[in-house]
Amino acid sequence: MTKRIIIDLPEEFIELCEADGVEPKIVLRGFIADLAEIMNWARNPREDGYSSNGSDERRMAREYYERVGYPYWNKL
């Protein structure tokens, strides 16, 4: 199950993606999948296309999320 949201992306992010030849939605979708540990198994693929980029990427996405402090924002 997915939920659609609309956000404005800063030009710097768009330019970074363009310079590397990757669509912004691919970058965001990959980060979301890594952070949420979404696996897309070949024998049971997800219809929404989300898929983690690997175990190191999942770990680093979680470390970033926790370092920023997101898990604690509503607990202060």
PEZI-V654563 format. One record per backbone hydrogen bond with DSSP energy under -1.0 kcal/mol. CO is the residue of the C=O (numbers start at 0). NH is the residue of the N-H. E is the energy in kcal/mol with one decimal. If there is no record, write none. Layout:
CO_NH_E / CO_NH_E
//
This chain:
9_13_-1.9 / 10_14_-3.0 / 11_15_-2.1 / 12_16_-2.3 / 13_17_-2.7 / 14_18_-2.7 / 15_19_-1.5 / 16_21_-2.5 / 22_25_-1.0 / 22_26_-1.5 / 23_27_-2.6 / 24_28_-2.4 / 25_29_-2.3 / 26_30_-2.3 / 27_31_-2.6 / 28_32_-2.3 / 29_33_-2.4 / 30_34_-2.9 / 31_35_-2.6 / 32_37_-2.8 / 37_51_-2.5 / 53_57_-2.1 / 54_58_-2.2 / 55_59_-2.7 / 56_60_-2.3 / 57_61_-2.0 / 58_62_-2.5 / 59_63_-2.3 / 60_64_-2.3 / 61_65_-2.5 / 62_66_-2.6 / 63_67_-2.4 / 64_68_-1.0 / 64_69_-1.5 / 68_71_-1.9 / 71_74_-1.7
//
